[in-house]
Amino acid sequence: MKSKNSSNKATALIDANNFYASCEQSINPYLRNKPVVILSNNDGCIIARSPEARALKIKMGTPYFKAKESLNRLGVAVLSSNYSLYGDMSKRLMNLLKDFSEEIEIYSIDEAFVSIIRPKDKNLNPWARKVRCLIYQNLGITLTIGIGENKVRAKIANKLAKNIDHSAGIFDLVRIYNENDYLRKISVDKIWGIGKQTSNWLEGKGIKNAKELRDMDENEITKKLGIIGKRLQLELKGNECLK
Ligand SMILES: [Mg+2]
């Protein structure tokens, strides 16, 4: 296996799938394996969908009054959001994750960066499988786990884990041979820390994906984006997390 970085430290981005809908399905057995959507405050629009609802091509953000009829017809369970439930489940999730990591940084209600030490054989897949299993057993929530040398690459690995069917929800960007092929799949606007303006500038320069940004001329990126751009590029190259 290729390793740019001999360090034993790794960073994982752990993210709960369809978090609000999974919380609801977890406490109400009647909702399991059924299409479920969650509405925003005052039942304005759709803010979360279970995988079964996604499969019915129900779109995020659709105003409820527009979707009401078809949701009815399709037999979709429609729920008002219950933030105290989601907050409580989030706390339980993060507490369980603490036991599996050296350090945890909660990033949002359903996402955390964790630091972990690679075992002797460097393979973190057994660890990731164990975390997924335990959280599913305890909370009924499915996780996606992306692993890299730092946060930028852990985020990319998480995206890859979501998009690659055979990943089983786990992707370790450090332990692959054809990294370039994977980095090419990530367009610049999807990279953590790249805003709309920056991605437009990059695309104007012909830099379309994470591989091209990683290999871009360092001076050019520093001139335009300063230290932040330089840091981002260093993380894309696999340097450890930069403070
Ligand atoms: Mg999520």
Boltz pocket constraint, residues with backbone or C-beta under 6 A from the ligand:
constraints:
  - pocket:
      binder: B
      contacts: [[A, 15], [A, 16], [A, 17], [A, 18], [A, 19], [A, 110]]
      max_distance: 6.0
